[in-house]
Amino acid sequence: MKSQKFEVNFLAEAVEFLDLFDEKVRDKIIYNITKAQFSTNNELLKKLNEEIWEFRTLYKSIAYRLFAFWDKSEKDRAPVIITHGLIKKTEKTPKADLDKSQRLRNSYFESK
């Protein structure tokens, strides 16, 4: 059996985003996040820039994205912190969401 490559923690905004959807949508998103924890797959977890990544889920032709970053400050483990999510409507990731994820990342480390 494959071992888990990383842990995942959700910030409040990510939980609020997931709470917007019915159980089937949430289950699919969580399933894909869990799958990404055990295998390297750019369709599920994609690097957007030096610090920000996105978990990707396509369900019933709707593209769900959850932004995340690695917390490498923990010596024995480096959990992935999910900041927030969006329903993607265009090819290009909105700069405002990259900026928001970066801001949430910065405040996460400031509060540690």
Backbone hydrogen bonds in HBPLUS format (Angstrom, degrees):
<---DONOR---> <-ACCEPTOR-->    atom                        ^
c    i                          cat <-CA-CA->   ^        H-A-AA   ^      H-
h    n   atom  resd res      DA  || num        DHA   H-A  angle D-A-AA Bond
n    s   type  num  typ     dist DA aas  dist angle  dist       angle   num
A0005-LYS N   A0037-GLN O   2.60 MM  32  5.34 178.5  1.60 170.1 169.7     1
A0080-VAL N   A0007-GLU O   2.81 MM  73  6.08 171.8  1.81 151.5 152.6     2
A0009-ASN N   A0080-VAL O   2.85 MM  71  6.24 159.2  1.89 161.9 166.2     3
A0082-ILE N   A0009-ASN O   2.77 MM  73  6.16 167.9  1.78 167.2 170.5     4
A0011-LEU N   A0082-ILE O   2.89 MM  71  5.99 167.3  1.90 169.3 168.3     5
A0014-ALA N   A0011-LEU O   3.01 MM   3  5.46 129.6  2.27 110.8 123.8     6
A0015-VAL N   A0011-LEU O   3.24 MM   4  6.63 155.2  2.30 153.2 160.4     7
A0016-GLU N   A0012-ALA O   2.90 MM   4  6.21 161.3  1.94 155.4 161.0     8
A0017-PHE N   A0013-GLU O   2.99 MM   4  6.14 150.0  2.08 138.5 146.2     9
A0018-LEU N   A0014-ALA O   3.04 MM   4  6.35 163.0  2.07 149.4 152.9    10
A0019-ASP N   A0015-VAL O   2.91 MM   4  6.14 148.7  2.01 148.7 158.1    11
A0020-LEU N   A0017-PHE O   3.09 MM   3  5.47 157.0  2.15 108.9 116.1    12
A0021-PHE N   A0018-LEU O   3.22 MM   3  5.89 167.0  2.23 118.9 122.5    13
A0026-ARG N   A0022-ASP O   3.11 MM   4  6.39 173.0  2.11 160.4 162.4    14
A0027-ASP N   A0023-GLU O   2.77 MM   4  5.88 162.7  1.80 151.8 157.2    15
A0028-LYS N   A0024-LYS O   3.07 MM   4  6.22 154.9  2.14 141.6 147.6    16
A0029-ILE N   A0025-VAL O   3.01 MM   4  6.31 162.4  2.04 155.8 160.4    17
A0030-ILE N   A0026-ARG O   2.87 MM   4  6.08 171.4  1.88 160.9 163.0    18
A0031-TYR N   A0027-ASP O   2.81 MM   4  5.88 152.2  1.89 142.7 151.6    19
A0032-ASN N   A0028-LYS O   2.98 MM   4  6.23 158.8  2.03 147.8 152.3    20
A0033-ILE N   A0029-ILE O   2.98 MM   4  6.29 154.8  2.05 148.6 156.1    21
A0034-THR N   A0030-ILE O   2.87 MM   4  6.06 164.9  1.90 152.0 156.2    22
A0035-LYS N   A0031-TYR O   2.85 MM   4  6.09 157.0  1.90 148.3 155.4    23
A0036-ALA N   A0032-ASN O   2.95 MM   4  6.14 153.1  2.02 143.8 150.5    24
A0037-GLN N   A0033-ILE O   3.12 MM   4  6.44 132.8  2.35 140.1 152.6    25
A0037-GLN N   A0034-THR O   3.04 MM   3  5.10 131.9  2.27  96.9 110.4    26
A0038-PHE N   A0035-LYS O   3.12 MM   3  5.51 152.9  2.19 107.8 115.8    27
A0039-SER N   A0035-LYS O   3.18 MM   4  6.40 128.7  2.45 145.2 159.2    28
A0044-LEU N   A0041-ASN O   2.97 MM   3  5.51 149.5  2.06 113.5 122.2    29
A0045-LEU N   A0041-ASN O   2.99 MM   4  6.21 165.3  2.01 159.2 164.0    30
A0056-ARG N   A0044-LEU O   2.73 MM  12  4.83 157.6  1.78 133.1 138.8    31
A0046-LYS N   A0054-GLU O   2.90 MM   8  5.34 161.9  1.93 151.8 154.7    32
A0054-GLU N   A0046-LYS O   2.79 MM   8  5.34 145.3  1.91 146.0 157.7    33
A0048-LEU N   A0052-ILE O   2.83 MM   4  5.58 158.2  1.88 146.6 152.2    34
A0049-ASN N   A0052-ILE O   3.21 MM   3  5.42 153.2  2.28 148.4 148.5    35
A0053-TRP N   A0068-ALA O   2.82 MM  15  5.10 167.1  1.83 148.3 150.8    36
A0068-ALA N   A0053-TRP O   2.91 MM  15  5.10 153.7  1.98 140.4 139.6    37
A0055-PHE N   A0066-LEU O   2.77 MM  11  5.06 163.0  1.80 150.8 154.1    38
A0066-LEU N   A0055-PHE O   3.03 MM  11  5.06 156.5  2.09 140.8 147.1    39
A0057-THR N   A0064-TYR O   2.98 MM   7  5.09 155.7  2.04 155.6 155.2    40
A0064-TYR N   A0057-THR O   2.73 MM   7  5.09 166.5  1.74 165.7 166.8    41
A0059-TYR N   A0062-ILE O   2.97 MM   3  5.33 163.6  2.00 149.6 151.0    42
A0062-ILE N   A0059-TYR O   3.04 MM   3  5.33 153.7  2.11 109.4 117.6    43
A0088-LYS N   A0063-ALA O   2.74 MM  25  5.29 154.6  1.81 155.9 161.9    44
A0065-ARG N   A0086-LEU O   2.87 MM  21  5.36 162.4  1.90 165.9 167.9    45
A0086-LEU N   A0065-ARG O   2.83 MM  21  5.36 145.9  1.94 149.0 157.7    46
A0067-PHE N   A0084-HIS O   2.81 MM  17  5.63 152.1  1.88 162.9 172.3    47
A0083-THR N   A0067-PHE O   2.73 MM  16  5.58 147.8  1.83 139.6 150.7    48
A0069-PHE N   A0081-ILE O   2.97 MM  12  5.40 142.8  2.11 137.0 148.2    49
A0081-ILE N   A0069-PHE O   2.75 MM  12  5.40 165.4  1.77 168.5 169.9    50
A0071-ASP N   A0079-PRO O   2.84 MM   8  5.52 164.9  1.87 169.9 175.0    51
A0097-ASP N   A0094-PRO O   3.03 MM   3  5.46 130.7  2.28 106.0 117.9    52
A0098-LEU N   A0094-PRO O   3.23 MM   4  6.69 150.6  2.32 146.7 155.2    53
A0099-ASP N   A0095-LYS O   2.84 MM   4  6.10 164.3  1.86 158.5 162.7    54
A0100-LYS N   A0096-ALA O   2.89 MM   4  6.05 151.1  1.98 137.8 146.3    55
A0101-SER N   A0097-ASP O   2.98 MM   4  6.09 161.1  2.01 142.7 147.2    56
A0102-GLN N   A0098-LEU O   2.97 MM   4  6.21 154.6  2.04 146.4 153.7    57
A0103-ARG N   A0099-ASP O   2.85 MM   4  6.16 155.8  1.91 150.1 156.7    58
A0104-LEU N   A0100-LYS O   2.90 MM   4  6.18 163.8  1.93 154.5 158.5    59
A0105-ARG N   A0101-SER O   2.86 MM   4  6.04 148.5  1.96 142.8 152.2    60
A0106-ASN N   A0102-GLN O   2.87 MM   4  6.15 161.5  1.90 150.4 154.9    61
A0107-SER N   A0103-ARG O   2.95 MM   4  6.25 164.7  1.98 154.8 158.2    62
A0108-TYR N   A0104-LEU O   2.94 MM   4  6.02 144.7  2.07 138.5 148.5    63
A0109-PHE N   A0105-ARG O   3.06 MM   4  6.42 161.8  2.10 156.4 159.0    64
A0110-GLU N   A0106-ASN O   2.95 MM   4  6.18 151.4  2.04 147.0 156.0    65
A0111-SER N   A0107-SER O   3.06 MM   4  6.10 146.2  2.17 140.3 147.4    66
A0112-LYS N   A0109-PHE O   3.29 MM   3  5.19 154.2  2.36  97.0 104.6    67
